[in-house]
Amino acid sequence: MSRTKTYVIVALVVLAVLANASGGLRDLFGISVFGASKEHGWADGLFLLVAAILASLTLR
């Protein structure tokens, strides 16, 4: 893979982890990071992780 493709995949994975962390913080402590619900954070994290997987499969 080229360097740009690797950066795109890493960025998607990092954003997925951050979205899941925001959902987890909201779930555990009731802290709202961006004003979104905990379900919104979890769903966004899963969507971004699926996007990273699809990008890694298609950008070979």
Residue pairs with C-beta under 8 A, 6 or more apart in sequence:
1 9
1 59
1 60
5 55
5 59
8 55
8 59
9 52
9 55
9 56
9 59
12 48
12 49
12 51
12 52
12 55
13 48
13 49
13 52
15 48
16 44
16 45
16 46
16 48
16 49
16 52
17 45
18 45
19 41
19 42
19 44
19 45
19 48
20 41
20 42
20 45
20 46
21 41
22 33
22 34
22 36
22 41
23 38
23 39
23 40
23 41
23 42
23 44
23 45
24 38
24 41
25 31
25 33
26 32
26 33
26 36
26 37
26 38
26 41
27 38
33 41
36 44
